Amino acid sequence: MILQDTFGRRFHYLRLSVTDLCNFRCNYCLPDGLDCDQPRDYLTLPEIETLVAAFASMGTKKVRITGGEPTLRKDLSDIIRICKNTAGIEQVALTTNAYNLKSKVLEYREAGLDAVNISADSLDPMMFAAITGRDLLDKVMQGVDAALQAGIGAVKLNTVLLRQYNQKQFSHFLDYLRNHPVTWRFIELMQTGDNAQFYDDNHVAGEAVRLQLVAEGWERIIRDQLAGPALEYRHPDYQGRIGLIMPYSKDFCQSCNRLRTSSQGKIHLCLFSDQGFDIRPYLQSGDVAATCEVISDLVQGKLAGHSLAEGFTGATRHLAMLGG
C-alpha cells in the first residue's frame, strides 16, 4: 500500500509532534505561554512505534520529531531510536529550540538522529530575547556548534522573518553563512488563529527575499524526494546555504510530501486543516494494519491546497500545536 492522495501526491515524510509544551515564548507563536488547562496525555512509546511502523509500511521514509519543544520529553532518545529502527525509515530529524541540545546531542546522535533544525530568530542577543522571550542566544548557538561537532549530517537553522524585528538584520545571517556549513531557512510568517494583528504588522513576503538572493548571485538547488518545502540556494562565496519557506507562494502545495500527527494522536492532513482526525484507538491497540487503513482512507480527503491567502487558518491556533 502506497500512501497517495487523489491528486497523485505521495507522502514520504511524517512530522510527528511529541508534545505541545514549550519553554520559549516566541512572539509569533506563544507570546503569552501555553494554556496549561488542557490535557497532556501524550503519545506513548508503544503508540509511536505503531504509528511509525504504519507510515513506513506505506512508503514514508523520513520522520521529523517536533513539538512544542520535543527535548522537554525525557524519553526523546527512545522516540528517536524507535523511529530509526523502524524498517523503511531512512532519516530521523528533530526540530528544536536547542535549549537542551548541547548536553543531549551525543545521546540523540547515538540513538539515530540524522538531522536537526534549530530555531534561531536573530544573531543579536537583545533581538533574540525580544522575539523568543528568553535571553539564551549563546546557549542556542552552542547547541548549533555541538550538533556540527557530533557529526549530525544536516544542521539547519530556522528564522521567522518579522518586519518590525529581524528583517533589518538579514545581513547578519549572511555574514554567518560565509564561514559556517549550515543551511539557514527563512520562513514567511503565517497567520494562525490567535495572531491576526501580529501577522498584519510583521508579515514579510518571501518572494521579495528570493528576488534579492537571485540578484546577489544565489543559485537554486533542486531538492530531493525527502526534502521539506524550502527552496534552497547556494553561492560560491558562502559555505552555508539559504532556504526559503514561502507558504503564500503560488503552487506551494503542489509538491506536498508530508503529513502531521499531533502529540495526542490526531492526523492533520495540512498544517491549516479545519480539524484533526483521532486515530489513537488504533495506535493503542497496536494494530499496524488497521492504522494503515484508516490513514489511507483519511488521506483521500486531503485538499489540493490551503486557503491562507484568504485568511483561513483552520484549526491551528498557534504553531506549537503541530510544530509548524
Secondary structure, DSSP 8 states (H G I E B T S, - for coil): ---B-TTS-B--EEEEE-----S---TTT-TT---TTS------HHHHHHHHHHHHHTT--EEEEESS-GGGSTTHHHHHHHHHTSTT--EEEEEE--TTHHHHHHHHHHHT--EEEEE---SSHHHHHHHHS---HHHHHHHHHHHHHTT-SEEEEEEEE-TTTTGGGHHHHHHHHTS---EEEEEE----TT-HHHHHHH---HHHHHHHHHHTT-EEE---TT--S-EEEE-TT-SSEEEEE-TTSTTTTTT--EEEE-TTSEEESSTT-S--EE-HHHHHHT-HHHHHHHHHHHHTT--S---GGGT--TT-SSGGGTT-
